[in-house]
């Protein structure tokens, strides 16, 4: 027996050389090491407890942050909706109290209000509705929103109510309307279904549980307007408005709850996260248990190493130092990794460094299904071409949850016959280790593959196990990081325009790319609005800073742009009005571009924003739109904002973007813009989808500024065959209409005589609609011109009441002129308006 064990023990002289002292000295050294180990356990335990306490504090702060985030989102959302509703209330048809025109107008602009729009007079009688509710049959005079608006003259967001017309549970926003003399004429209400505000899932998707939303009356909006059992807590939350209560009874009456709450000012809702202490601190307790277990394991290893070093110090000193450096390298690599793939790559590199005679393979469980997926490999050898077959061995460790080793070819054939047959003798040994999450569940596996026979000793196995533990912790952190990043991107995207309008002759493409991980949402935005008169407003902007404040201001700016875009044609005027929404220390840059797709005219204005680029289909150099610059919003005076015009070809491409696309540390901004211009010139023939992908890859991928990127591509796809627009029944609008018609008809290739005849006929038809249809009152005229097949068909419609004109030898020749100039002229008069259809066969 002694002959088998003695060779494994170091000789006494080696101990004397290693420690340079007698046996009593070594005993004192061992005792000192033991005391140090005990001290380490105590300190580590104290640190673990402190981390546990910090984790509990973080959980509470996390709940507080989430309710503030949710309250901020609701405030931003309802502010934008109320702003939109106030803009609608200023429309001519609403101010003129023309219920017919008002009904048509509200139907056109009702898209942001999923439950519809309605208008009630000062007595509370519903006069106009877009959701099918019979007008003049319902009274809303007893509703809180009606009484509040009529009493205060201010906008109001209601508590949860059940709609009388549809019996649906809804939220109603209301603003006062005024007649042409400025007197309050009634209440304009926008209806939103309550199911759109589910913060636990649905559209917001904030990834947390325990949410409750209490309206002004203390009813729980997400549970069918039920009143919580704990009325005293509801009263406290609504009184304090924001705060945190720990160790109290919850809304359901349960004991020992943690309640975080904040009030969204605009709707007056109280956002609540109500969870029991046991559930909210469960993760912290698990972390404490795991850390204490890890401390115990480390302490055991330390005590074992103390004894081991006393007998094997000289032989293991070099290998221990090497492993320490390897662990430090792995810790740095894992600490710098933000994503699971980066963690796996760092593990593979670390294993290949520690075991240079092995091929390192790392496989992870995908987020959306069970099973393993190969993520990273490192090293070389005969097995490097057989990585896909090695997933079988990794799967065994993953499914069993325990390490798995094969030491020779015979063992491999017995344990994994399919793998043995596939490798054909190129693999003789392997060691696989599962990767476990913080909860102990297997989430992946690592494998070391050896061409020759190989057995890992205890130190090597411990080294691999440490790699696995550290990697598993890093994977937990990285996947949590990825999830928060996804939530932040979803939040950012929910604030951006979801769908771009379909516009004849114009192709649109928008791209948004987040530039950072975690919950730091940015302030980049883009939007496109097509007005009823066919004018297209385009905006791209960027709010300074990151986080919720930047996101809220971004949402306000985009909603302001949309509201003003329907009332103003000038891009400079849009920026002047948008600047009113930037105050204090806030700052934003923006560019507004106004395109007439029928005349190919482009007007733009910029406030501190990088210049947009335009290029025609010939592939010539891109042109910078930089002749209408001003300081950023928040610093620019109204007089400093001006606009410039530029003629664009019928096949031009316009690119507007935010600075994250072209800025790079150490570069002049012009270098980035020139890079974008070169890519655009080389790729101008690509379709917008492919062009957007090329720009993101070749410009954003090379610049890598770490900032968000918003990109909007506008491609002019020829002159539209149809011109479908609406103009107000105002004689002053006809001059601009005639100019635009001439420009469109000229681009469509009509002769001068054909253009003159068509413009004169349209002008006469519009004059008749103004004079006889609306009799000088307000209204709209729709024009639809279609040029195809050698024929021009013109339709002019109004919704006025036709009045037979009094005979006048000096007037009344409009119909005669139209009949004379057009090939065919047809007139239809009805109670709902007049339609004029003109047809002209064209030369050639």
Secondary structure, 3 states (H helix, E strand, C coil): CHHHHHHHCCCHHHHHHHHCCCHHHHHHHHHHHHHHHHHHHHHHHHHHHHHHHHHHHHHHHHHHHHHHHHHHHHHHHHHHHHHHHHHHHCCHHHHCCCHHHHHHHHHHHHHHCCCEEEEEECCCEEEEECCCCCCCCCECCCCHHHHHHHHHCCCEECCCEECCCCCCEEEEEEEEEECCCCCEEEEEEEEEEHHHHCCCCCCCCCCCCCEEEECCCCEEHHHCCEECCCHHHHHHHHHHCEEEEEEECCCCCCCCEEEEEEEECCCCEEEEEEEEHHHHCHHHHHHHHHHHHHHHHHHHHHHHHHHHHHHHHHHHHHHHHHHHHHHHHHHHHHHHCCCHHHHHHHHHHHHHHHCCCEEEEEEECCCCCCCCEEEEEECCCHHHHHHHHHHHHHHHHHHHCCCEEECCHHHHHHHCHHHHHHHCCCCCEEEEEEEECCCCCEEEEEEEEECCCCCCCHHHHHHHHHHHHHHHHHHHHHHHHHHHHHHHHHHHHHHCCCCCCCECCEEEEEEEECCCCCCCCCCEEEEEEECCCCEEEEEEEEECCCCHHHHHHHHHHHHHHHHHHCCCCCHHHHHHHHHHHCCCCCCEEEEEEEEECCCCEEEEEEECCCCEEEECCCCCCCEEECCCCCCCECCCCHHHCCCEEEECCCCCEEEEECHHHCCCCCCCHHHHHHHHHHHHHHHCCCCHHHHHHHHHHHHHHHHCCCCCEEEEEEEECCCCCEEEEEEECCCCHHHHHHHHHHHHHHHCCCCHHHHHHHHHHHHHHHHHHHHHHCCCCCCEEEEEEEEECCEEEEEEEECCCCCCCCCCCCCCCHHHHHHHHCCEEEEEEECCEEEEEEEEECCC
